[in-house]
Amino acid sequence: MVRHIGATVSQFTPSLNLDFMKGVLPVGLNFTRATQGTYFDSTGTLQTAPINTPRFDYDPVSKQLRGLLIEEQRTNFINFSNTLTSWNQTGATTTLLSGTSLGLNRYAIACGGQNWHRAEAPAFNLTSGTAYSGFILYENTGNSGRLRFVFRNQDGAIETVVNGLIGSSSVTNSNAGTITYTDVFITPTVRKFTYTYVPNYTGGFRLGIGPDSTTSNETIVVLAAQFEVGSFATSYIPTTTAAVTRSADMCFTNLGSWYNQGEGTMLIEFVRGVVPATNYQSFFALLSGSGSNIIALESGAATPSVQRLRVTASNVDQVILSAINNAVANSIYKLIGSWRVNDFAVGHTGVGVQKATSGNIPIVTSMYLGSSGGSASLNGYLRKCVYYPRRLSNSYLQALTA
């Protein structure tokens, strides 16, 4: 809801109050995404949002709303990501099972008597030293009780392998590059194997999935797979005969009479789906023109675990105030910034207010939520955004983030 600024407005009265936890885009905001995107609905079923439609994503286990999902652009290079009968069969047999899970088809990959038997996705090329990430969605219902995931250099016939009992697998071969991963339940029967893989070669690649069994007809049940460029995985991107790109989400609006160019305070509540090793993330940004003027609540660029207020005028940083330096993924944070000429403060859940007493305020014209003009995406969830047309007292800033 938007309220106009007036002479009688109290410093404690917000002129902009956006609640993303109602499951609808607040009136007055614009949202764009040039492609479809997937999300989990309130029943824990994977759904597809049309072009330019926001994704209000739910936890598939708790069925609780996580907020408005904002992600950067990514491409899934795995063809037939949820049609594993179209994968190459290397000693294995893949069968479409009845029913769905998470709204996805289910496939049983059965070995033919050797533990290396597997289904392999169509090949594509990788670049040595580049970080790739993705996931494999699979069930614990296969009768082998085991898994074998193969990251294979098709040209050199070498591979990196993760195999073993479901829930206690390990890397047993890293000849084709390094891999780190997590493997957790996301529903009572579905597990998500999320990985980051850095190949040590340039050339053809195949992802292989099998039951790691020497007993014929023992199976692993698989739903879908994803393989992206980047140091972390994003939401599922379905594919068929070719790689598919999901465009970036953008939520924004032009500034109206609710905004005070001379001073203000912004409180934002959000969840970071990932805290990357290097790239910075913007939670909220006021911009003008090419971005030479900016007031932002964001992570640090070189130190993304930092969460801070940054004010830049005519490409010159006026203030960079850090609130915390140990942010983690999947936690709910409240971050608040307050500003007027020569008077700045930043507050954060669980810590005191940090202050600065020198700097100018730029003139800005637009507001982006979860990105900075379409870049530096949050890769997480917006929950609330509240703007006050005043530089609030430090004690009140701390109370708002409690």
LORO-490796 format. One record per residue (C-alpha): x, y, z; residue number from 1. Coordinates in Angstrom, 3 decimals, always signed. Each point is the difference from the previous one (the first is absolute). Layout:
+----------+----------+----------+-----+
!        x !        y !        z ! num !
+----------+----------+----------+-----+
!        X !        Y !        Z ! NUM !
...
+----------+----------+----------+-----+
//
This chain:
+----------+----------+----------+-----+
!        x !        y !        z ! num !
+----------+----------+----------+-----+
!   +0.000 !   +0.000 !   +0.000 !   1 !
!   +1.327 !   +3.471 !   -0.910 !   2 !
!   -0.695 !   +3.092 !   +2.096 !   3 !
!   +0.814 !   +3.554 !   -1.081 !   4 !
!   +2.485 !   +2.080 !   +1.960 !   5 !
!   -1.610 !   +2.895 !   +1.843 !   6 !
!   +1.036 !   +2.623 !   +2.501 !   7 !
!   -1.739 !   -1.831 !   +2.814 !   8 !
!   +1.576 !   -3.414 !   -0.613 !   9 !
!   +1.719 !   -1.346 !   +3.102 !  10 !
!   +3.576 !   -1.231 !   -0.312 !  11 !
!   -1.344 !   -3.386 !   +1.069 !  12 !
!   -2.531 !   -0.205 !   -2.869 !  13 !
!   +1.219 !   -1.802 !   -3.139 !  14 !
!   -0.983 !   +1.509 !   -3.326 !  15 !
!   +0.643 !   -3.316 !   -1.798 !  16 !
!   -0.823 !   -3.405 !   +1.483 !  17 !
!   +0.465 !   -3.056 !   -2.234 !  18 !
!   -0.897 !   -3.454 !   +1.327 !  19 !
!   +1.068 !   -2.883 !   -2.239 !  20 !
!   -1.188 !   -2.591 !   +2.522 !  21 !
!   -3.583 !   +0.312 !   -1.215 !  22 !
!   +0.862 !   -1.927 !   -3.166 !  23 !
!   -0.878 !   +2.793 !   -2.456 !  24 !
!   +2.033 !   +2.828 !   -1.499 !  25 !
!   -0.746 !   +3.240 !   +1.878 !  26 !
!   -1.861 !   +2.635 !   -2.001 !  27 !
!   +2.281 !   +2.538 !   -1.662 !  28 !
!   +2.931 !   -2.331 !   -0.684 !  29 !
!   +1.137 !   -1.184 !   -3.426 !  30 !
!   +1.296 !   -3.513 !   -0.584 !  31 !
!   +1.756 !   -1.413 !   -3.063 !  32 !
!   +1.631 !   -3.274 !   -1.019 !  33 !
!   +0.332 !   -0.657 !   -3.722 !  34 !
!   -0.503 !   -3.767 !   +0.353 !  35 !
!   -1.970 !   -2.493 !   +2.041 !  36 !
!   +1.260 !   -1.010 !   +3.445 !  37 !
!   -0.783 !   -2.792 !   +2.442 !  38 !
!   -1.020 !   +0.122 !   +3.653 !  39 !
!   -1.653 !   -2.167 !   +2.649 !  40 !
!   -3.641 !   +0.748 !   +0.789 !  41 !
!   -1.732 !   -0.326 !   +3.386 !  42 !
!   -0.497 !   -3.757 !   -0.535 !  43 !
!   +3.715 !   -0.619 !   -0.643 !  44 !
!   -0.564 !   -0.556 !   -3.732 !  45 !
!   +2.365 !   +1.456 !   -2.575 !  46 !
!   -1.784 !   +2.563 !   -2.157 !  47 !
!   +0.977 !   +2.181 !   -2.961 !  48 !
!   -0.561 !   +3.755 !   +0.135 !  49 !
!   -0.660 !   +1.673 !   -3.381 !  50 !
!   +2.170 !   +2.774 !   -1.406 !  51 !
!   -0.009 !   +3.165 !   +2.171 !  52 !
!   -1.802 !   -1.782 !   +2.836 !  53 !
!   +1.488 !   +0.098 !   +3.527 !  54 !
!   +0.807 !   -3.236 !   +1.792 !  55 !
!   -1.194 !   -0.271 !   +3.595 !  56 !
!   +1.880 !   -3.099 !   +1.057 !  57 !
!   -0.964 !   -2.438 !   +2.785 !  58 !
!   +2.116 !   -2.458 !   +1.920 !  59 !
!   -0.972 !   -3.432 !   -1.427 !  60 !
!   +0.184 !   -1.619 !   +3.453 !  61 !
!   -1.512 !   +2.545 !   +2.404 !  62 !
!   -2.277 !   +1.523 !   -2.694 !  63 !
!   +0.864 !   +3.427 !   +1.451 !  64 !
!   +0.402 !   +3.014 !   -2.277 !  65 !
!   +3.649 !   +1.008 !   -0.349 !  66 !
!   -0.679 !   +3.301 !   -1.806 !  67 !
!   +0.441 !   +1.495 !   -3.468 !  68 !
!   +2.762 !   -1.908 !   -1.795 !  69 !
!   +2.563 !   +2.211 !   -1.774 !  70 !
!   +2.744 !   -1.728 !   -2.023 !  71 !
!   +2.646 !   +0.835 !   -2.565 !  72 !
!   -0.044 !   -1.347 !   -3.558 !  73 !
!   +1.113 !   -3.630 !   -0.333 !  74 !
!   +0.060 !   -2.774 !   -2.620 !  75 !
!   -0.581 !   -3.727 !   +0.537 !  76 !
!   +2.286 !   -1.881 !   -2.407 !  77 !
!   -1.499 !   -3.432 !   +0.718 !  78 !
!   -2.252 !   -0.963 !   -2.920 !  79 !
!   -3.129 !   -2.030 !   +0.886 !  80 !
!   +0.378 !   +1.056 !   +3.633 !  81 !
!   -3.199 !   -1.866 !   +1.001 !  82 !
!   -0.159 !   -2.539 !   -2.862 !  83 !
!   +2.672 !   -2.496 !   +0.982 !  84 !
!   -1.198 !   -2.611 !   -2.475 !  85 !
!   +1.556 !   +2.306 !   -2.637 !  86 !
!   +3.422 !   -0.233 !   +1.655 !  87 !
!   +2.691 !   -2.399 !   -1.241 !  88 !
!   -0.142 !   -3.387 !   +1.725 !  89 !
!   +3.458 !   -1.254 !   +0.981 !  90 !
!   -0.769 !   -3.535 !   +1.124 !  91 !
!   -3.134 !   +1.242 !   +1.759 !  92 !
!   -3.722 !   -0.028 !   -0.760 !  93 !
!   -2.135 !   +3.023 !   +0.817 !  94 !
!   -3.763 !   -0.335 !   +0.484 !  95 !
!   -2.694 !   +2.631 !   +0.542 !  96 !
!   -1.834 !   -0.782 !   +3.240 !  97 !
!   -3.610 !   +0.727 !   +0.850 !  98 !
!   -0.889 !   +3.141 !   +1.903 !  99 !
!   +1.983 !   +3.182 !   +0.564 ! 100 !
!   +2.018 !   +1.483 !   +2.823 ! 101 !
!   +0.258 !   +3.771 !   +0.546 ! 102 !
!   -2.013 !   +0.178 !   -3.233 ! 103 !
!   +2.828 !   -1.720 !   -1.928 ! 104 !
!   +0.141 !   -3.331 !   -1.832 ! 105 !
!   +1.736 !   -2.863 !   +1.794 ! 106 !
!   +2.538 !   -2.297 !   -1.683 ! 107 !
!   +1.550 !   -3.263 !   +1.182 ! 108 !
!   +3.567 !   -0.492 !   -1.228 ! 109 !
!   +0.812 !   -3.724 !   +0.275 ! 110 !
!   +3.504 !   -1.424 !   -0.277 ! 111 !
!   +0.869 !   -2.981 !   -2.146 ! 112 !
!   +2.363 !   -1.622 !   +2.490 ! 113 !
!   +2.929 !   +2.476 !   +0.250 ! 114 !
!   +0.242 !   +2.916 !   +2.413 ! 115 !
!   +1.079 !   +2.394 !   -2.799 ! 116 !
!   -3.220 !   -0.585 !   -1.966 ! 117 !
!   -1.834 !   +3.321 !   -0.314 ! 118 !
!   -2.134 !   +2.353 !   -2.045 ! 119 !
!   +1.989 !   +2.863 !   -1.527 ! 120 !
!   -1.295 !   +3.425 !   -1.004 ! 121 !
!   +0.790 !   +1.214 !   -3.523 ! 122 !
!   +3.529 !   +1.428 !   -0.209 ! 123 !
!   +1.011 !   +3.657 !   +0.015 ! 124 !
!   +3.299 !   +1.853 !   +0.384 ! 125 !
!   +1.630 !   +1.327 !   +3.165 ! 126 !
!   +2.911 !   +2.393 !   +0.599 ! 127 !
!   +2.853 !   -0.903 !   +2.313 ! 128 !
!   +0.060 !   +1.894 !   +3.295 ! 129 !
!   -3.557 !   +1.326 !   -0.328 ! 130 !
!   -2.354 !   -0.600 !   +2.931 ! 131 !
!   -3.206 !   -1.836 !   -0.919 ! 132 !
!   -2.836 !   -0.757 !   +2.378 ! 133 !
!   -3.306 !   -1.809 !   -0.055 ! 134 !
!   -1.971 !   -2.754 !   +1.623 ! 135 !
!   -1.526 !   -3.443 !   -0.410 ! 136 !
!   -3.475 !   -0.594 !   +1.422 ! 137 !
!   -0.494 !   -3.658 !   +0.908 ! 138 !
!   -2.005 !   -2.196 !   +2.350 ! 139 !
!   +1.099 !   -2.383 !   +2.707 ! 140 !
!   -2.472 !   -2.550 !   -1.387 ! 141 !
!   +2.349 !   -1.869 !   -2.345 ! 142 !
!   +0.727 !   -3.569 !   +1.107 ! 143 !
!   +3.812 !   +0.326 !   -0.187 ! 144 !
!   +0.200 !   +2.490 !   +2.883 ! 145 !
!   +3.062 !   +1.405 !   -1.734 ! 146 !
!   +0.989 !   +2.664 !   -2.537 ! 147 !
!   +2.748 !   +0.570 !   -2.542 ! 148 !
!   +0.292 !   +3.463 !   -1.566 ! 149 !
!   +2.673 !   +0.277 !   -2.694 ! 150 !
!   +1.519 !   +3.246 !   -1.330 ! 151 !
!   +1.775 !   -1.281 !   -3.093 ! 152 !
!   +2.533 !   +1.489 !   -2.376 ! 153 !
!   -1.391 !   -1.555 !   -3.151 ! 154 !
!   +3.105 !   +0.732 !   -2.098 ! 155 !
!   +2.628 !   -1.204 !   +2.482 ! 156 !
!   -2.054 !   -2.848 !   +1.456 ! 157 !
!   +0.708 !   +1.126 !   +3.555 ! 158 !
!   -2.557 !   +0.831 !   +2.640 ! 159 !
!   -0.823 !   +1.389 !   +3.413 ! 160 !
!   -2.307 !   -2.286 !   +1.975 ! 161 !
!   -2.230 !   +0.305 !   +3.044 ! 162 !
!   -1.401 !   -3.333 !   +1.158 ! 163 !
!   -1.077 !   -2.040 !   +2.997 ! 164 !
!   -2.993 !   -0.462 !   +2.250 ! 165 !
!   -2.727 !   +2.627 !   -0.381 ! 166 !
!   +0.596 !   +2.531 !   +2.748 ! 167 !
!   +3.645 !   -0.948 !   +0.568 ! 168 !
!   +1.639 !   +0.113 !   -3.424 ! 169 !
!   +3.494 !   +1.341 !   -0.645 ! 170 !
!   +2.312 !   +1.130 !   -2.796 ! 171 !
!   +1.891 !   -3.114 !   -1.080 ! 172 !
!   +1.652 !   +1.354 !   -3.154 ! 173 !
!   +0.927 !   +3.572 !   -0.965 ! 174 !
!   +2.020 !   -0.564 !   -3.174 ! 175 !
!   -2.272 !   +2.319 !   -2.038 ! 176 !
!   -0.081 !   +2.874 !   +2.483 ! 177 !
!   -1.052 !   +0.946 !   +3.521 ! 178 !
!   -3.503 !   -0.221 !   +1.415 ! 179 !
!   -1.678 !   +1.107 !   +3.224 ! 180 !
!   -3.606 !   -0.843 !   +0.821 ! 181 !
!   -2.834 !   -0.295 !   +2.461 ! 182 !
!   -2.652 !   -2.722 !   -0.084 ! 183 !
!   -3.115 !   +0.621 !   +2.093 ! 184 !
!   -3.691 !   -0.846 !   +0.173 ! 185 !
!   -2.275 !   +2.749 !   -1.298 ! 186 !
!   -3.140 !   -2.119 !   +0.538 ! 187 !
!   -0.443 !   -3.260 !   +1.931 ! 188 !
!   +0.912 !   -1.986 !   -3.143 ! 189 !
!   +1.880 !   +2.415 !   -2.319 ! 190 !
!   +3.662 !   +0.889 !   +0.410 ! 191 !
!   +1.894 !   +2.842 !   -1.650 ! 192 !
!   +3.637 !   -0.597 !   -0.893 ! 193 !
!   +1.389 !   +3.516 !   -0.516 ! 194 !
!   +3.548 !   +0.321 !   -1.326 ! 195 !
!   +2.709 !   +2.334 !   -1.218 ! 196 !
!   +2.357 !   -1.567 !   -2.523 ! 197 !
!   +3.213 !   +1.482 !   -1.442 ! 198 !
!   +1.348 !   -2.058 !   -2.927 ! 199 !
!   +3.735 !   -0.277 !   -0.628 ! 200 !
!   -0.451 !   -0.262 !   -3.775 ! 201 !
!   -1.674 !   +1.748 !   -2.915 ! 202 !
!   -2.209 !   -2.148 !   -2.189 ! 203 !
!   -2.967 !   -2.323 !   -0.111 ! 204 !
!   -1.856 !   -0.902 !   +3.196 ! 205 !
!   -2.717 !   -2.422 !   +1.038 ! 206 !
!   -1.887 !   -0.265 !   +3.289 ! 207 !
!   -0.761 !   -3.608 !   +0.925 ! 208 !
!   -2.443 !   -1.340 !   +2.597 ! 209 !
!   -0.212 !   -3.600 !   +1.158 ! 210 !
!   -0.827 !   -2.230 !   +2.999 ! 211 !
!   +3.622 !   -0.999 !   +0.823 ! 212 !
!   -0.989 !   -3.669 !   +0.143 ! 213 !
!   +1.367 !   -3.250 !   -1.392 ! 214 !
!   -3.408 !   -1.667 !   +0.270 ! 215 !
!   -2.050 !   +0.072 !   -3.203 ! 216 !
!   -3.232 !   +2.019 !   +0.151 ! 217 !
!   +0.865 !   +1.857 !   +3.173 ! 218 !
!   -1.078 !   +3.610 !   -0.424 ! 219 !
!   +0.297 !   +3.633 !   +0.922 ! 220 !
!   -3.072 !   +2.202 !   -0.559 ! 221 !
!   +0.770 !   +3.395 !   -1.524 ! 222 !
!   -2.168 !   +3.053 !   -0.708 ! 223 !
!   +2.143 !   +2.643 !   -1.685 ! 224 !
!   +3.480 !   +1.471 !   -0.425 ! 225 !
!   +1.510 !   +3.449 !   -0.469 ! 226 !
!   +3.463 !   +1.263 !   -0.998 ! 227 !
!   +0.781 !   +3.757 !   -0.034 ! 228 !
!   +2.969 !   +2.342 !   -0.269 ! 229 !
!   +0.624 !   +1.506 !   +3.437 ! 230 !
!   +1.197 !   -0.733 !   +3.511 ! 231 !
!   -3.494 !   -0.796 !   +1.309 ! 232 !
!   -3.188 !   -1.592 !   -1.316 ! 233 !
!   -3.273 !   +1.831 !   -0.629 ! 234 !
!   -3.605 !   -1.093 !   -0.498 ! 235 !
!   -0.900 !   -2.795 !   -2.396 ! 236 !
!   +0.007 !   +0.824 !   -3.738 ! 237 !
!   -1.839 !   -2.681 !   -2.048 ! 238 !
!   +1.471 !   -0.978 !   -3.368 ! 239 !
!   -0.876 !   -2.240 !   -2.919 ! 240 !
!   +2.138 !   -0.219 !   -3.152 ! 241 !
!   +2.328 !   +2.915 !   +0.795 ! 242 !
!   +1.408 !   +2.079 !   +2.832 ! 243 !
!   -2.441 !   +2.548 !   +1.439 ! 244 !
!   +0.705 !   +3.410 !   +1.534 ! 245 !
!   -2.066 !   +1.574 !   +2.763 ! 246 !
!   +0.272 !   +3.803 !   -0.039 ! 247 !
!   +0.618 !   +2.091 !   +3.107 ! 248 !
!   -2.874 !   +1.112 !   +2.222 ! 249 !
!   -0.391 !   +3.766 !   +0.457 ! 250 !
!   -2.299 !   +1.786 !   +2.467 ! 251 !
!   +0.040 !   +3.800 !   -0.192 ! 252 !
!   -1.925 !   +3.274 !   -0.034 ! 253 !
!   +0.555 !   +3.685 !   -0.683 ! 254 !
!   +0.149 !   +2.175 !   +3.096 ! 255 !
!   -3.207 !   +1.851 !   +0.838 ! 256 !
!   -1.237 !   +2.550 !   +2.494 ! 257 !
!   +0.659 !   -2.538 !   +2.773 ! 258 !
!   +3.761 !   +0.590 !   -0.414 ! 259 !
!   +1.940 !   +2.822 !   +1.685 ! 260 !
!   +3.174 !   +0.957 !   -1.901 ! 261 !
!   +1.537 !   +1.658 !   +3.070 ! 262 !
!   -0.104 !   -2.811 !   +2.538 ! 263 !
!   -1.505 !   -3.399 !   +0.616 ! 264 !
!   +0.147 !   -3.464 !   +1.526 ! 265 !
!   -0.469 !   -3.377 !   -1.661 ! 266 !
!   -0.632 !   -3.276 !   +1.813 ! 267 !
!   +0.163 !   -3.191 !   -2.015 ! 268 !
!   -0.645 !   -3.577 !   +1.126 ! 269 !
!   +1.432 !   -2.715 !   -2.227 ! 270 !
!   +1.549 !   -3.444 !   -0.281 ! 271 !
!   +3.157 !   -0.645 !   -1.991 ! 272 !
!   -0.259 !   -3.364 !   -1.733 ! 273 !
!   +3.781 !   -0.038 !   -0.283 ! 274 !
!   +2.943 !   +2.052 !   +1.235 ! 275 !
!   +2.429 !   -0.273 !   -2.939 ! 276 !
!   +3.757 !   +0.087 !   +0.328 ! 277 !
!   +0.506 !   +3.191 !   -2.025 ! 278 !
!   -3.044 !   +1.523 !   -1.735 ! 279 !
!   -1.908 !   +2.707 !   +1.857 ! 280 !
!   -3.774 !   +0.003 !   +0.423 ! 281 !
!   -2.328 !   +2.990 !   +0.155 ! 282 !
!   -2.973 !   -0.210 !   +2.351 ! 283 !
!   -1.336 !   +3.490 !   -0.743 ! 284 !
!   +1.303 !   +2.834 !   -2.198 ! 285 !
!   -1.050 !   +3.574 !   -0.770 ! 286 !
!   +1.548 !   +1.058 !   -3.315 ! 287 !
!   +0.118 !   +2.736 !   -2.582 ! 288 !
!   +1.181 !   -0.048 !   -3.591 ! 289 !
!   +2.825 !   -2.437 !   -0.614 ! 290 !
!   +0.401 !   -0.796 !   +3.689 ! 291 !
!   +2.507 !   +2.740 !   +0.796 ! 292 !
!   -2.327 !   +0.996 !   +2.843 ! 293 !
!   -1.083 !   -2.756 !   +2.360 ! 294 !
!   -1.272 !   -0.683 !   +3.503 ! 295 !
!   +0.137 !   -3.735 !   +0.628 ! 296 !
!   -0.283 !   -2.705 !   +2.612 ! 297 !
!   +2.202 !   -2.796 !   -1.312 ! 298 !
!   +2.733 !   -2.524 !   +0.658 ! 299 !
!   +3.665 !   +0.822 !   -0.358 ! 300 !
!   +1.513 !   -0.505 !   -3.450 ! 301 !
!   +3.255 !   -1.649 !   +1.086 ! 302 !
!   -1.512 !   -1.279 !   +3.258 ! 303 !
!   -3.586 !   -1.123 !   -0.688 ! 304 !
!   -0.589 !   -1.094 !   +3.613 ! 305 !
!   +0.015 !   +3.723 !   +0.884 ! 306 !
!   -3.403 !   +1.756 !   -0.040 ! 307 !
!   +0.205 !   +3.784 !   -0.273 ! 308 !
!   -1.312 !   +3.432 !   -0.987 ! 309 !
!   +1.690 !   +1.665 !   -2.981 ! 310 !
!   -0.659 !   +3.558 !   -1.211 ! 311 !
!   +1.621 !   +1.218 !   -3.243 ! 312 !
!   -0.347 !   +3.437 !   -1.606 ! 313 !
!   +1.357 !   +0.715 !   -3.497 ! 314 !
!   +1.985 !   -3.256 !   +0.088 ! 315 !
!   +1.693 !   +0.946 !   +3.284 ! 316 !
!   -0.727 !   -2.128 !   +3.051 ! 317 !
!   -1.245 !   +2.228 !   +2.801 ! 318 !
!   -0.578 !   -2.696 !   +2.608 ! 319 !
!   +0.578 !   -3.744 !   +0.306 ! 320 !
!   -1.238 !   -1.175 !   +3.396 ! 321 !
!   +0.160 !   -3.708 !   +0.827 ! 322 !
!   -2.586 !   -1.475 !   +2.367 ! 323 !
!   +1.251 !   -3.596 !   +0.280 ! 324 !
!   +2.749 !   -2.056 !   -1.643 ! 325 !
!   -1.223 !   -3.564 !   +0.569 ! 326 !
!   -3.274 !   -0.359 !   -1.915 ! 327 !
!   -1.054 !   -3.534 !   -0.933 ! 328 !
!   -2.438 !   -1.464 !   -2.505 ! 329 !
!   -3.622 !   -0.843 !   +0.783 ! 330 !
!   -0.310 !   +2.270 !   +3.044 ! 331 !
!   -2.584 !   +2.754 !   +0.349 ! 332 !
!   +1.705 !   +3.386 !   +0.343 ! 333 !
!   -1.226 !   +3.510 !   +0.692 ! 334 !
!   +2.344 !   +2.704 !   -1.295 ! 335 !
!   -0.735 !   +3.714 !   +0.411 ! 336 !
!   +1.746 !   +3.061 !   -1.422 ! 337 !
!   -0.677 !   +3.642 !   +0.873 ! 338 !
!   +1.416 !   +3.127 !   -1.599 ! 339 !
!   +0.151 !   +3.776 !   -0.316 ! 340 !
!   +2.919 !   +2.323 !   -0.739 ! 341 !
!   +2.913 !   -0.750 !   +2.377 ! 342 !
!   -2.135 !   -2.421 !   +2.023 ! 343 !
!   -0.148 !   -3.702 !   -0.917 ! 344 !
!   -0.750 !   -3.208 !   +1.878 ! 345 !
!   -0.474 !   -3.702 !   -0.648 ! 346 !
!   -1.617 !   -2.553 !   +2.292 ! 347 !
!   -0.415 !   -3.755 !   -0.148 ! 348 !
!   -1.673 !   -2.880 !   +1.772 ! 349 !
!   +1.936 !   -0.820 !   +3.139 ! 350 !
!   +2.602 !   +2.819 !   -0.114 ! 351 !
!   +0.271 !   +3.669 !   +0.924 ! 352 !
!   -0.287 !   +2.986 !   -2.331 ! 353 !
!   +3.088 !   +1.143 !   -1.933 ! 354 !
!   +0.292 !   +3.728 !   -0.804 ! 355 !
!   +1.828 !   +2.449 !   -2.314 ! 356 !
!   -0.007 !   +3.805 !   +0.156 ! 357 !
!   +1.242 !   +1.118 !   -3.421 ! 358 !
!   -1.467 !   -0.330 !   -3.490 ! 359 !
!   -2.497 !   +1.347 !   -2.510 ! 360 !
!   -3.323 !   -1.400 !   -1.162 ! 361 !
!   -0.480 !   -0.655 !   -3.744 ! 362 !
!   -3.160 !   +0.744 !   -1.961 ! 363 !
!   -1.558 !   -3.327 !   -1.040 ! 364 !
!   -2.973 !   -0.865 !   -2.214 ! 365 !
!   -0.762 !   -3.727 !   +0.227 ! 366 !
!   -0.052 !   -2.853 !   +2.506 ! 367 !
!   +1.043 !   -3.612 !   -0.621 ! 368 !
!   -0.760 !   -2.784 !   +2.457 ! 369 !
!   +2.194 !   -3.098 !   -0.046 ! 370 !
!   +2.397 !   +1.401 !   -2.616 ! 371 !
!   +1.811 !   +3.155 !   -1.063 ! 372 !
!   -1.474 !   +1.000 !   -3.331 ! 373 !
!   -0.300 !   -3.649 !   -0.973 ! 374 !
!   +3.492 !   -1.104 !   +1.086 ! 375 !
!   +1.367 !   -1.243 !   +3.347 ! 376 !
!   -3.089 !   -2.144 !   +0.546 ! 377 !
!   -0.976 !   -1.036 !   +3.520 ! 378 !
!   -0.364 !   -3.676 !   -0.993 ! 379 !
!   -2.384 !   -0.378 !   +2.887 ! 380 !
!   -3.269 !   +1.284 !   +1.411 ! 381 !
!   -1.472 !   +3.431 !   +0.663 ! 382 !
!   -2.330 !   +0.032 !   +3.001 ! 383 !
!   -0.661 !   +3.626 !   +0.969 ! 384 !
!   +1.107 !   +3.497 !   -0.996 ! 385 !
!   -0.910 !   +3.100 !   +2.033 ! 386 !
!   +1.050 !   +3.603 !   -0.753 ! 387 !
!   -0.192 !   +2.942 !   +2.401 ! 388 !
!   +0.422 !   +3.547 !   -1.405 ! 389 !
!   +2.199 !   +0.973 !   +2.963 ! 390 !
!   +3.422 !   -0.746 !   +1.417 ! 391 !
!   -1.214 !   -2.028 !   +3.002 ! 392 !
!   +1.757 !   +0.052 !   +3.358 ! 393 !
!   +2.647 !   -2.624 !   +0.619 ! 394 !
!   -1.972 !   -1.507 !   +2.853 ! 395 !
!   -3.041 !   -0.419 !   -2.236 ! 396 !
!   +2.128 !   -1.580 !   -2.749 ! 397 !
!   +1.156 !   -2.598 !   +2.484 ! 398 !
!   -3.543 !   -0.616 !   +1.212 ! 399 !
!   -1.233 !   -0.573 !   -3.568 ! 400 !
!   +2.576 !   -2.743 !   -0.621 ! 401 !
!   -0.507 !   -1.794 !   +3.318 ! 402 !
+----------+----------+----------+-----+
//
